[in-house]
């Protein structure tokens, strides 16, 4: 029988929203445990890489261009940063900036000599996916993934140390080039976001082996698709749960409406567990809280229902 895991945001994202009575009853009887919190830790529970590092740029490059082997890759995605009294906030990055292929080509033209002088090649196989090709042995500082930085002060995420100083300098030079590009003035005049910065993230070389711990993945997230590429069937996220014949990992991290999750995902999946059609259901929350449902738990009638996901 199949086992289903649902990736969910942190419990705090749901606030005081309540679960349906049947789901609250099942939640009260479920098993719980706590593991490491954070987006990266959450995904690491479901994917394994050999060697055990986290080079997301090379993995997405493998999907975007199929030429990831033999180099170190770093994402240098187009970004929009808004300056304020208390700092500068990352408001959009990558596909969220909304570039066309023609706009991407125009913006890359003056950036190529800037990065070329340092020995790095910049290109964009997709308008929102910009890459730097680096020597395989390149030493990189730790960069923050955009999913963790959106809506926060960019200065909190700038790379530190001597290695980081070089990248801070490159970023500053790139921002000057982008600020002076006439395309950005035109986009701003049209009410669209200007590409006034880059976001470096995901650096590393392609792993020798990647594997998903479940046979099927349902997600609209490019990182999850790249992690599962070649080892699992990757599908777009459907609107609701469908009966699982194979082990399945479903990405619901972008959802915030607990009633929708409860009605369209939890209730039908729990019914499959109760009927014996499904071996088990696991809720993996981004704060590291894991809730596991199995059919045998229905006998725990002494446990009280939990009306909230975080209760």
DAJO-V993444 format. One record per backbone hydrogen bond with DSSP energy under -0.5 kcal/mol. NH is the residue of the N-H (numbers start at 0). CO is the residue of the C=O. Records with the same first field share a line. If there is no record, write none. Layout:
NH = CO, CO
This chain:
1 = 276
3 = 279
4 = 247
5 = 281
6 = 4, 249
7 = 5, 283
12 = 9
13 = 10
14 = 11
16 = 13
18 = 306
23 = 19
24 = 20
25 = 21
26 = 22
27 = 23
28 = 24
29 = 25, 26
30 = 291
32 = 289
34 = 287
37 = 285
41 = 37
42 = 38
43 = 39
44 = 40, 41
45 = 42
46 = 42
47 = 210
49 = 208
52 = 50
55 = 53
56 = 201
57 = 54, 201
58 = 54
59 = 55
60 = 56
61 = 57
62 = 58
63 = 59
64 = 60
65 = 60
70 = 67
71 = 133
72 = 203
73 = 131
74 = 200
75 = 129
76 = 198
78 = 196
79 = 91
81 = 88
82 = 80
83 = 86
86 = 83
88 = 81
89 = 151
90 = 79, 88
91 = 79
93 = 77
95 = 92
96 = 93
97 = 94
103 = 99
104 = 100
105 = 101
106 = 102
107 = 103
108 = 104
109 = 105
110 = 106
111 = 107
112 = 108
113 = 109
114 = 110
115 = 111
116 = 112
117 = 114
118 = 115
119 = 114
120 = 132
122 = 130
125 = 128
128 = 125
129 = 127
130 = 122
131 = 73
132 = 120
133 = 71, 131
137 = 134
139 = 137
147 = 144
148 = 144, 145
149 = 145
150 = 89
151 = 148
153 = 87
155 = 152
156 = 153
163 = 159
164 = 160
165 = 161
166 = 162
167 = 163
168 = 164
169 = 165
170 = 166
171 = 167
172 = 168
173 = 169
174 = 170
175 = 171
176 = 172
177 = 173
178 = 174
179 = 175
180 = 177
183 = 180
184 = 180
185 = 181
186 = 182
187 = 183
188 = 184
189 = 185
190 = 187
191 = 186
195 = 78, 193
196 = 78
198 = 76
199 = 197
200 = 74
203 = 72
205 = 70
207 = 49
208 = 49
210 = 47
212 = 45
215 = 246
216 = 232
217 = 248
218 = 216, 234
224 = 220
225 = 221
226 = 222
227 = 223
228 = 224
230 = 227
231 = 227
232 = 214
233 = 231
234 = 216, 232
240 = 263
244 = 242
247 = 2
248 = 215
249 = 4
250 = 217
251 = 6, 249
254 = 251
257 = 255
260 = 256
261 = 257
262 = 258
263 = 259
264 = 260
265 = 260
266 = 261
268 = 264
269 = 265
270 = 266
271 = 267
272 = 268
273 = 269
274 = 270
275 = 271, 272
276 = 271
277 = 271
278 = 1
279 = 1
280 = 292
281 = 3
282 = 290
283 = 5, 281
284 = 282, 288
285 = 7
287 = 284
289 = 32
290 = 282
291 = 30
292 = 280
294 = 278
296 = 293
297 = 294
298 = 295
299 = 296
300 = 298
302 = 299
305 = 23
306 = 304
310 = 307
